[in-house]
């Protein structure tokens, strides 16, 4: 039974991510945990001075959040009846990332699926602050779903590899599981730049040959071009449905963060990002 955490602020982006997750795992037994985190700013200072009033406001917020989650669950069960899927409601009053990590530990979460932006996200920003904080501070694999992305199968998956650190089977377990379940074809995009280490590239190639023997390999010069635009264009031209990456220094994900909070996005990112944590061998 796969355990999937679905953080939601009830925005259209988060609801779309839930729709994507339910469709993606339609053939798998899953426990879906829908999590809403209430913020301290929901209280006003005067209310905090009166315990009874604060408790009443707190209960009102939590009850409203629980009702909203139950409405989402009911809608999903009516639209996509599936005996393999079970839904659970969680409402927490905590720091957002701490609430995520606590839920991951308590419910043994395998994957976090969330929208790339929250309710207040600007169109020119690819990843909202909550998404970035979760990716940076959670070790569980995260599938980030852009607002206009709809599930259309996962026949073709790409993975960006820069050879600064060594990869291992634990790091890429989430991607390997997705490839197997969806009978997907993998293309490894090798990024060559000043940070790449030839000896590690050789070891990584041997690793990929052992664990992803059917994968195609493409090599991209990451020094002489806008690598983010180059990979995005490659994804669209070749009809890829997901991009996997490992978060680490000089990674493709780090370049996304550095490039696009301040610049206009060159392409409409319309594919999910699977971000994994690098576990040292």
QUIFEN-V344628 format. One record per backbone hydrogen bond with DSSP energy under -1.0 kcal/mol. NH is the residue of the N-H (numbers start at 1). CO is the residue of the C=O. Records with the same first field share a line. If there is no record, write none. Layout:
BEGIN
NH=CO / CO
END
This chain:
BEGIN
2=29
4=31
5=111
6=33
8=35
15=11
16=12
17=13
18=14
19=15
20=16
21=17
22=18
23=19
24=20
25=21
26=23
28=25
30=84
31=2
32=86
33=4
34=88
35=6
36=90
38=92
42=39
43=40
48=44
50=47
54=50
55=51
56=52
57=53
58=54
59=55
60=56
61=57
62=58
63=59
64=60
65=61
66=62
67=63
68=64
69=65
70=66
71=67
72=68
73=69
74=70
75=71
76=72
77=73
78=74
79=75
80=76
85=82
86=30
88=32
90=34
92=36
99=95
100=96
101=97
102=98
103=99
104=100
105=101
106=102
107=103
109=104
110=3
111=3
112=141
113=5
114=143
116=145
121=118
125=122
128=116
132=128
133=129
134=130
135=131
136=132
137=133
138=134
142=275
143=112
144=273
145=114
149=146
157=185
158=242
159=187
160=244
161=189
164=162
172=168
176=172
177=173
178=174
179=175
180=176
181=177
182=178
184=179
185=155
187=157
188=216
189=159
190=218
191=161
192=220
196=193
197=163
201=197
202=198
203=199
204=200
205=201
206=202
207=203
208=204
209=205
210=206
211=207
212=208
215=212
216=186
218=188
220=190
222=192
227=225
230=226
231=227
232=228
233=229
234=230
235=231
236=232
237=233
238=234
239=236
240=235
241=156
243=272
244=158
245=274
247=276
251=248
255=251
256=252
257=253
258=254
259=255
260=256
269=267
273=144
274=243
275=142
276=245
END
